[in-house]
Amino acid sequence: MEGPFYAKGLRFSCSRCSACCTGEPGHVFLSSSDIKRLSAAFGVGEQTFYERYCRLIDLGDCHAVSLTEKTDNSCEFWGDEGCTVYGARPVQCSSYPFWSTVLASEESWNEEAKSCPGMRNGDLHSRIAIEEALYARRAAGIIRIDRDDAKLPRKLAINRYLGH
């Protein structure tokens, strides 16, 4: 058995070009550990961070917590100097481009690389490192809020998911 197309590794180094942080609308789904890390970086409580920088995205059977976006669709934390929370960025961001959708096939990797100058360049990531990034993203788990809880006021809706 050959293994995945990335069995011999893939090259990637973030060029901080902003292609994945600006432009089209999108979602940066958050885990409770992401909110803990980001709120600590800002020196605010988790509830305050949630109220200032998060929104609920309807996934059909539940809602997920995502970062808000600026009016130009860029990430809330993208600034003139790049990512303002780079050291505390969400797992979704730190694991890019090693996502299951991007690694589904060599074709999907190549398609994504058309919009990311860091892909196929820079550091060689081993198969083990790539799969660790995949598992880290899965293990972090995004916050999923029950449909009924999403109808509650923002402060109440998130409390049980942040462990309060």
C-alpha positions in Angstrom: 0.0 0.0 0.0 1.4 3.3 -1.1 -0.2 5.6 1.5 -1.5 9.1 1.0 -0.1 11.4 -1.7 1.8 13.3 1.0 3.6 10.2 2.3 7.0 11.7 1.5 5.9 15.0 3.1 4.8 18.4 1.7 6.4 21.8 1.6 4.7 24.7 3.4 5.8 27.9 5.1 3.3 30.6 5.8 4.3 33.7 3.8 1.7 35.8 5.8 0.3 36.9 2.5 -3.2 37.2 3.9 -4.9 35.1 1.1 -6.5 32.9 3.7 -7.3 35.8 6.1 -8.9 38.3 3.7 -11.0 38.5 0.6 -13.9 36.2 0.5 -16.2 35.7 3.5 -15.5 32.6 5.6 -15.5 31.1 9.0 -12.8 30.6 11.6 -14.5 28.1 13.9 -13.3 28.1 17.5 -12.8 25.5 20.2 -13.1 26.3 23.9 -9.3 26.2 24.1 -9.0 28.7 21.3 -11.3 31.1 23.2 -9.2 30.6 26.4 -6.0 31.2 24.6 -7.2 34.3 22.7 -9.0 35.8 25.7 -5.8 35.4 27.7 -3.8 37.1 24.9 -6.2 40.1 25.1 -6.3 40.1 28.8 -10.0 39.8 28.9 -12.4 37.2 30.2 -13.7 34.5 28.0 -17.2 35.8 28.0 -16.0 39.3 27.1 -13.9 37.9 24.2 -16.9 35.9 23.0 -19.2 38.9 23.1 -16.7 41.2 21.3 -15.2 38.9 18.7 -17.5 35.9 18.0 -20.7 35.1 16.1 -22.8 32.0 15.8 -23.0 30.2 12.5 -26.0 28.1 11.8 -24.9 24.6 10.7 -28.4 23.2 10.4 -28.5 20.8 13.4 -26.6 23.2 15.7 -24.7 26.5 15.7 -20.9 26.8 15.8 -18.8 29.7 17.2 -16.8 31.6 14.7 -14.7 34.8 14.8 -16.4 37.9 13.4 -15.1 39.5 10.2 -14.5 43.1 9.3 -16.8 44.7 6.7 -14.2 43.8 3.9 -14.5 40.1 4.9 -11.0 40.0 6.4 -10.4 38.3 9.7 -11.2 40.4 12.8 -7.5 40.1 13.7 -5.9 40.8 10.4 -4.1 44.2 10.5 -1.5 46.2 8.5 1.3 44.1 9.9 -0.5 40.8 9.4 -2.1 38.6 12.0 -2.3 40.4 15.3 -2.8 37.2 17.3 -0.4 35.0 15.4 1.1 33.4 18.5 -2.4 32.6 19.9 -4.2 32.0 16.7 -7.0 29.4 16.5 -6.1 25.8 15.7 -8.0 26.1 12.4 -5.4 28.8 11.4 -2.3 27.1 12.9 -3.1 23.8 11.2 -3.6 25.3 7.7 -3.1 24.0 5.1 -3.1 20.5 6.7 -6.9 20.2 6.7 -8.8 17.0 5.6 -10.5 18.9 2.8 -7.1 20.1 1.4 -5.4 16.8 1.9 -8.3 14.8 0.4 -6.3 14.3 -2.8 -3.3 15.6 -4.6 -5.7 17.5 -6.9 -7.3 19.3 -3.9 -3.9 20.2 -2.5 -2.8 21.6 -5.9 -6.1 23.5 -6.3 -5.6 25.1 -2.8 -1.9 25.9 -3.7 -3.1 28.2 -6.5 -4.2 30.7 -3.8 -1.5 30.1 -1.3 2.1 31.0 -2.1 3.4 29.2 1.0 2.3 25.8 -0.3 4.9 23.9 -2.2 7.5 26.2 -0.7 9.5 26.5 2.5 9.8 23.8 5.2 9.3 20.1 4.4 6.6 18.7 6.7 6.8 14.9 7.2 3.8 12.7 6.9 3.8 12.4 10.7 3.8 16.1 11.2 1.0 16.5 8.7 -1.2 13.9 10.4 -0.4 15.4 13.8 -1.8 18.7 12.5 -4.9 16.9 11.2 -5.5 15.2 14.5 -4.9 18.3 16.5 -7.6 20.1 14.6 -10.0 17.2 15.1 -9.1 16.8 18.8 -9.6 20.5 19.5 -13.2 20.3 18.4 -15.2 23.3 17.6 -17.8 24.7 20.0 -21.2 23.4 18.8 -24.2 25.0 20.5 -27.5 23.2 20.6 -30.2 24.9 18.5 -32.3 25.7 21.6 -29.3 27.2 23.5 -28.6 29.4 20.5 -31.9 31.1 21.0 -30.8 32.2 24.5 -29.2 35.6 25.1 -25.5 35.5 24.0 -24.2 35.5 27.6 -26.3 32.5 28.6 -25.8 30.6 25.3 -22.1 30.3 25.6 -21.6 29.9 29.3 -22.2 26.1 29.4 -19.8 25.6 26.5 -17.0 27.5 28.1 -17.4 25.5 31.3 -19.0 28.3 33.4 
